[in-house]
Amino acid sequence: MTPTMIVLIAGLVVVLTAVYISWRAGRLDRMHIRLELAREALDAALMRRRAVVLELAGSRLLDPATSLVLAAAAHEARMAGPEDREHAESDLSGALRAAVDQERFTEKLSESPGGQALLEELGAAVAKVVYSRRFYNSAVGVTRTAQRRWLARVLRLAGHTEYPQFFEIDDNPPATMATE
């Protein structure tokens, strides 16, 4: 082998290595963007569910006790700080299940003017939370796996971004609104 050939091979190896590292860094960046978008979609779905629950609670279609429980749970979820948010959203899910799973709840609400539309909107909002959380947690899992790879750790391809955390809440829908 001639010295020129050795230099060309070494240069090719360096270029290919740089291209691969650049590709991995770009992929990790796209994962973080996807993660941010998934988080925003989850936040929007949770906000929509709270809004529909508050609308239902203020509709005067429910008994006062059920309205108060739903409104209080939605308010607590809205006001919760980052560290208490998962717990407050889980409490809202529980309150919603307790209200909707009452005997003849959906039948009575469907018979009321505007009640059927509220039920459909609530069902869509609950389903959206379930799907958005699954999508977000899937994005977190993929991003965490990519960040754990040795190349990403050694070269700090993720920069100084925080390690993404799963969003774990009890988002089981009421039995009459089950999504699966």
N, C-alpha and C positions, 0 to 999 in steps of 0.2 A: 504494500500500500504506500502510496506516495503521501507526502505531507499535505498536499492540496486536497487529496481525497479524505484524509482524516479531518481536516478543518471543515470540509463540506458536510461530512457526516455529523460532526459535533455541532455544527451550526444548525443542521436540520433537526437534530434532537432537541436543541435549545428552542428552536422556533416551534416545534410540535408541542413541547412541554408548556411553553408560554401560551399557545393557543388553547391547550386543554385547561390550563389553570384559569384563563380568561373565560372560557366557556362555563366552567364550574362556578366561577364568581357570578357570572351573569345569570346562571340558572338559580343560584341561591337568592340573588336579588329579585328575580321574578317570583320565587316562592314567597318572599317576604311581602311583595306587592299583593300577591294572591291572598296571603294571610290577612293583610290589612283590609282588603276588600271584603273578605269573608267576615271579618270582625264587624265592619260597618253594616253589612247585611244582617248579621245577627242582632246588632244593636237596634237596627230599624225594625226587625221583626218583633223584638221584645217591646219596643216602644209602641208598635201598632197593637200588640196584644193588650198592653196596659190601657191604651186609649179605648179599645173596644170594650174591655171590662168596665172601665169607668163610664162609658156610654150606656152599657147595659145596667150598671148600678144606678145611674141617674135617670133611667127611662121610666120609672114608676110602674114597670111591668112585673117587678119582683116584690116579694114581701120586704118590709123595712129591715128586718134582721139580715136577710141574705144580701140586700143592697149594701148595708153597712159593712158587712164582712168583706165583700168584694171590693168596695171602694177603699177600705182601709188597707187591704193587701196590695192593691194596685198603687196606692199612694206610697206605701212603704217600699215597694219595688222601685218606684220612680225616685225616691229620695235617698235610697241606699248608696253608700259610698262604695268604692271599688272592692274593698275587702269584705263587705257584707252583701254584695250584689247577688252572688250565687244563692245565698241563703234566702234573701228576700224574693228572688224570682221563683225559687222552689216553693216558698210559702204561697205565692200567688197561684202557682199550679195546683197546690193542694186545696186552696180555697175555691178555685174554679171547679175542681173535681167534686168537692163537697156540695157546691151549689147545683151544678148541672146534673149530677147523678141523683138528685132528689127524685122521689117518686113523681112521675108525670110532669117533670119540669119542662121538658121539651114540648110536650103536648099542650100544656097550659100557655107556654110562651108563643107557640106557633099560632094559637087561636087568637092571640092579642093582635091589634093593629100594629104593624111594623115589627112584630116579634119574630116572624120567620126570617126577615131580612137580617135582623140582629143575630139570630142563630147561625145563619150562613156566614156572616162576616166573622163571627167569633170562631166558627169551625175553621175558616180559612186562616185566620190569625194564629190559632193554636197549631195548625199543621205547618205553617210557615216557620214558627219557632222551632219545631222539631227538626225540620229539614235544614234550617239555617245553622242550628247548633251542630248537627251531624257533619255538615259541610265544613264548618269552621274547625271542628275537632279533627277532621280528616286532614285539613290543611296544616294544622299544628303538628300532627303526627309525621307528615311528610317532611315538613321543615325541620323538625327536631332530628329526624334521621339524617337529613343532609348536613345539618350542623354538627352532628356527632362524628362524621367521617374524618379520618385522620388528616386529609389534605385541608379540609375546611378549618380544623382546629389548629394545625401547625401554621398555616399561612394566614389565619384569622380572616378568612374570606367573608365571614358574617359581620366583620367589623366589631363594633361595640353594641350591637343590638342585643336586647335582652332575650333570654331563652324563652320561647313562647310557651304559654300555659294553656292547658285545656280548660274549657268552660263547662263545668259539671253541675248541672241542675237537674232537678226532678221535673222533666217536661212531659211526663206521661199525660196524654189527653184524657178528658173524661170518657167514660165507657161509651157514651152515645156519640162521641166525636172521634173515635179511634181512627188513626190514619193508616194503620196497617191491617 
